[in-house]
Structures are given as structure tokens and as C-alpha cells.
Amino acid sequence: MTMVNLQYYAQLREQAGIGGEQVATAATTLGQLYEELCARHDFSLAADVLKVAVNAQFCGWDHPLRDGDTIVFIPPVAGG
């Protein structure tokens, strides 16, 4: 299992009911992790509309997870 730190914003924060959490995961990529989180928190946003950053650097969904990573899921933002 890999232990990662997660941060949620906007709609994901509302759906999870928390701003962040630390989780142990069997996922090996960001895409697999997001699938797990969708099942856990019933996220309604598809991965293809999100940006994701690992340790403050934007990454693709196939990026491998490492123990201690800090992962930020960034939903689309609207406003004026």
C-alpha cells in the first residue's frame, strides 16, 4: 500500500465533505487513485475535466504514485 496526502477544492471538496485526507491505496497511478476516490466519495466529475498535480507539479493520469506524495485535484473553475 502507498500512503498519499490528498487535497480537494471546489466541487470535490463539497462532495467529499473534507478539504483533504491521507489515504493508503493499492493504486499505482493517479488515474487508478481517482477511480478509488470516485467510489469512496461519489465524485461526479470525470477525470478528463480535472487537472492533477503531484508535489506541486502538474502530471498526467498515468503518473506513478509514490509513498508520501501530495496530490491536488483541481476542478474547472468558473467565475468573473
N, C-alpha and C positions, 0 to 999 in steps of 0.2 A: 504494500500500500504506500502511496505517496501522499504526504501531508502538504496541502497548499492553503494559502490565505486568499480569500475572495473578497472583492468589493463590488457592491451593486449600486447603481444610480437610477434615478427617474423611475420608469415603469417597472424595472426589475426589482428595485428596492421596495416598491409598493407591493408587488406580488409575493416577494419572499418574506416581507414583514420585518426585514432587518437590513442594515446597511452593509453588513459584511459577516463573514464567518470563516472559521478554519475547518477544513474537511479532510478526511482521509479518503482517498479514492483509488480505485483499481484502474481508472482511465489512464491511458498512456499519451493521449493528445488532448489539445484544447477542445476539439470537436466532440470527442467522447465524453469529456468532462461536462460540456454544456448539455449533452443529451441526458446525463445523470441528473444534472441540476433541473432540467425541464421536468423530469419525472418527480423529483423531490418537491419542487416549488410550484409546479404547474405553470411555468413561464409560457406566455402566449407569443412571444417574439421568436421568429425564425433566426437561426444563426446568421443567415446571409444579410440581415439588416443591421447587425451589430458590428461594432469594432471591438477588438480584444487586444489588451496589452499585457505583457508579462514583464515584470520587473521594470516598468516604465518604458517599454519598447513595444510598438505595435507589432503583432505577429499574425501569421496565417493560422487557420484552424487545424492544420496538420502539425503545428509546433509541438514538440515533445514536452511533457511535464517533468519537472524535477522537484525533489523534496525542498520545501521552503519557498517555492515560487510565490510571488504576489501577483494575482490575476485580477484585472479590472475589465468588466464587461460594460461597454458603453453603448447605450441605445441611441437611436436617432433623436435629435433634439430639434424641436420647433420653437419658434418664438420670433419676436420682433424687437 
